[in-house]
Amino acid sequence: MRRRTFLRLAAGGAIAARWTPRGAAQTSRRTRIVLLGTAGGPTPKRGRAAPASVVVVDGVAYVVDCGNGVARQMVLAGVELTRLRHVFITHHHSDHNADFGTLVLLAWAAGLRTDVDTWGPPPLAHMTDLFFEMSAADIDVRVTDEGRAPLRPLVHAHELKEGGVVVKDERVVVRAAVVHHPMVPIAFAYRIDGPDRSVVFSGDTTRSDALVALARGADVLVHEVMFPDAYAAEAAGNARSIARHILESHTPVEDVGRIAQEAGVKTLVLSHFVPDNNADAERSWVPLARKHFKGEVVLGRDLLEV
């Protein structure tokens, strides 16, 4: 690639940042893992997009979570929306599902003509029906005026109520495990085993034995992290508060290192930072994770390819 072309693409966000393990040579991989959004919580952040990731295997896109702006993040990562085939939702909090329907709609607007299977806890099917009801006017105009095939028959929602094998096709095996995320009826972690790499996404969770079992021996674990000191004072006392909810619903970064070590993963990627606007906490993420984990620790950022 010529230098001028590279700079133009990089300025436009078309080239995702890459991370290479220490001592590893750049090799051609069939399985790409890209962090699309690494923020935590429902409000928009200046420096990070909402939670979402994409695993691309032989050109086919498997998306995990659909925070606000996921379609744009895919484009910035250089992943064509028409590559979308599967969407996995970990749980129904708005920072993880706000653009669930929008992702499929925008992929269709970009030229998608193939089926998309979506997976997640109930009421995923009802949410899908409501999204198509809400979007009917837009879809009908595009079918009539632009000659597009109808979108609704392409989308197949599958509700998950327990862990186990979710998808098994010619490229990957996807497994789910139920994790503990208080106040949410069901929350899942997902493991994607591709032809040359395996990756686990924790979703939102407290420490989970089911997650440790799911992640056993994986190449990459992408795990949410919390810096508990930021909430300790506010959560003190008996009254309910957002701070107390956060402490009860997420995993301290030091414990995430313990989980990665117990699971025997090769690389731990920190993501879904809670909070993400504390400079002291930001500098502490990696050292705290490394206290109990002997493998590689990567500080996640948007558009990072692992």
N, C-alpha and C positions, 0 to 999 in steps of 0.2 A: 504494500500500500504506500503510495506517495505521501510525503510529509504533509503537503497541503490538504490532501483528501482526509488524512487521519485527523488533522486539527479541525477540519470542518465537521466531521462526524462526531468527534469528541465534544466539540462545543455544543452540538445539537443533542448530545446525550445518547447517541446511537451506539456507543461503545461502552459496555458495562465494565466496571472495575473488576479485576480478577485478583484472587488470592491463590498463591502457590505454596504448598507445604514446604517447610525447610528441607533442602537437599533434593527436592523433586524436580525433575526436568519437565518442561512443557511438553505434554503429550496430547494426542488427539483422543478425546473422550466421547463416548456415545451418550453419556449422561451428563447434562449440565444442571447445576443447582444455582439459582439466582434468587437472592433476597430482594423482593420488590419493595417492601415497606417494613420498617423495623421499629416504629414507634409503639407505645403502649397507651391504651386509653382512647376514649371516643372523640376527644377534641382534636382539631387539626394542630399540627406542630410545624414550626418553622423549618426545622432541620431534618425531619424524618416523615415519610409517608406512613399511612395506616398499614396494619399487619397484612402481609400477603407474600407468598413465595411461588416460584414456578420451577418445576423439574421438567426438563426437555430431554426426551429420550428418542433418538433417531428422528428428530424433527417433530415429535408429537408432544404437546404441552399438557402437563398435569399441574393444575393450580391448587394451592392449599391456602384457603382463606381469601376473602374478597373485601378488604378494607377499602375505604373511599379512595378512588383514583387508581385502582388496580389495572384497568385497561391502559391508561396512559403510561404507567410504570412498565408494563409489558412492552409497549412500543419503545420506550426509552432504553430498555434492556436489549432491544434488537430481536424480540420474539414476536413473530407475526401473529395477530389475533386469530387468523384463520387456522392456526395450528392447534387451537384449543380443542380438546377431546374430553377431558375429565376435570371436574371441580370438586374439591373436598372442603367442607366447612367443619371446623373443629367444634364450634359452639355458637349459640345465637346471642352474641353481644354485638352491638352495632359496629365496633371497630373491626370485627371479623367478618361481618356479612352485609354491610351497608351497600356494597356494589355487586352483590351476588347476581341479581337479575341484569343489572346494567352491563356487566362484563359480557354476558351472553348476547345481549342486544347489540352492543357495539362491535362484537366479533362478527355478528350477522351483517351489520351495516358495512363492515370492512370486507365482506365477501364470503363469510363462512357458509358452507353448504353441506356440511357433514354433521352427524349426530353428536350431541354433547350429553354425557351422563354426569349428573350431579349427585353428591353423596353428603349426608349429614344427619344430625338429629332431627326428630320431629320439631316443628311442623313444616319441614322443608317443602313437602309437596303442596301444602296449602299456600305457603309463601310464594311458590312458583306460580300457582294459579292467580293469586292476587296481583303479582307483578304483570302478568300478561293481560289481566283485566285493566290495570292502570295504564298499560302501554298500548292498548288496542288501537287508539286513534293514530298514533305514530306508525305502528306496524302496518295497519291497513293501507295508509297512504303510500308507504314504500312498496308494498306488494302491488298496488294498483298502478302507481305512477312510474315505478322503477323496474317493474317486471320481476321482482324478487320472488323466490319460493317462500311460502309461509314459514315462519320461524317456529311456531308452537310445536309442530310434529317432530322437530329436531331435538327437543330438550326433554330429557327423561330424568325425573327426580326420584331418588332412592333414599328412603328414610332408614337410618341405622339406629338400633336400640341396644346393641351389644357389640363387643369387640369380636375380632376374627378377620378372616380374609374378605376384603371388600372388592377388589378387582384382581383378575388374573388374565392377562392377555399375552400376546406374543412378545411384548417388550418388558413388562413389569409385573411384579406382584405387590399389591398394596394391602397392608394390614392395618387394623384399627385397634386401639385399646381405650377402654373407659378410664378417664382420669378424674381427679377430684378438683372441682372448681365450684366452691360453695355458691348457693343461690341459683345455680344453673341446673336444670333437671338432668341433662346429659351433656358431657363434654368429652371429646375424643382427642387422642394423639394419633398420628398416622406415620407409618413406615412405608417407604417406597424402595423396593429392591429392583434395581435396574440390571442391565447385562454386565456392568463393570463397577457399579458403586451402589451403596445403600445409604439412605438418609432418613432420619426421623425428625418429625416436627412435633414439639410438645403440646402446641396450643397453650391455653392458659390453664395452670394447674398448681396445686401445692405438690409437695414431694409425693411421688406415686410409685409404689412397687410395680404396678402394672406397666408404667412407663419404662422403668428399669428393665423389665423383662422384654418389652417390645424393642428396646434399643440395644439389646445384648449383641455386642460384636459389630455394631454398625460402623460404617466409615465416618459418617457425619451425624452429629446430634445438634439440631437447632432448637435451643431451649430459651424460653422466656426467663427474664431475670428481674429481681426486685432488690433495691437497696433499702433494707428495713429501717436503718437509722433515720431516714428522712421522714418517717411516719410515727416513730415511737412516742414522741411527746404528745402529738395530736391525738393519738389513739388511747392515751392513758385515761383511766376512769371507766365508768360503767356505761356511759352514753354511746349509742351507735353513731358512727361517723364514716365518712369515705375512707379516712385513714385506717380505721379498724377493718373495714371491708377489704382494703388492699392487702393488709398484713395477713388476713385469713384466707386470701384467695390466690396468692402468688408465691413463688419460690425464691427465697433469698439467694443471692448470687453465690455465696459460699457453699450453700447446699447443692446448687446446680453442679459445682465442681465435684462434690461427693457422688452425685447421681451419675455423672459421666464416668467417674473412676469405677464405680460399682458395675456399671453396664459394660465397661471395657471398650468404649468407643475410641476411635482414633483421633477425631477432631471434634471439639466442642465450639459451637458458634453461638455467641450471646446475642439475643434479640429481644424485641418487645420490652424495651427498657422502661422501668417504672421506679422513680421518675426519670425523665430523659432531659431535664433542664437544669440539673444540678452539676456544676463543674467539678466539685470535689468527688461526687459519686462517679462521674464519668471516668475520672482518672483511677478510680478504685476498682472498676469492674473486673478487669483482667487479672490483677494481682490476687483478688479475692477468689476468683474462680480457680486460679492456679494453686491455691493453698492445698487442695486435696485432689487435684487432677494432674496426672503426669504427661498427658498427651498435649497436642496443639490446642491453644485457645485463640479464637478469632473474635475480635470485636466487630459485630455485625454493623453494616451500614447499607443504606438503600443502594440498590443496583450492584451490590457486591456479588460476584460469581465465585463460588467456593469450589 
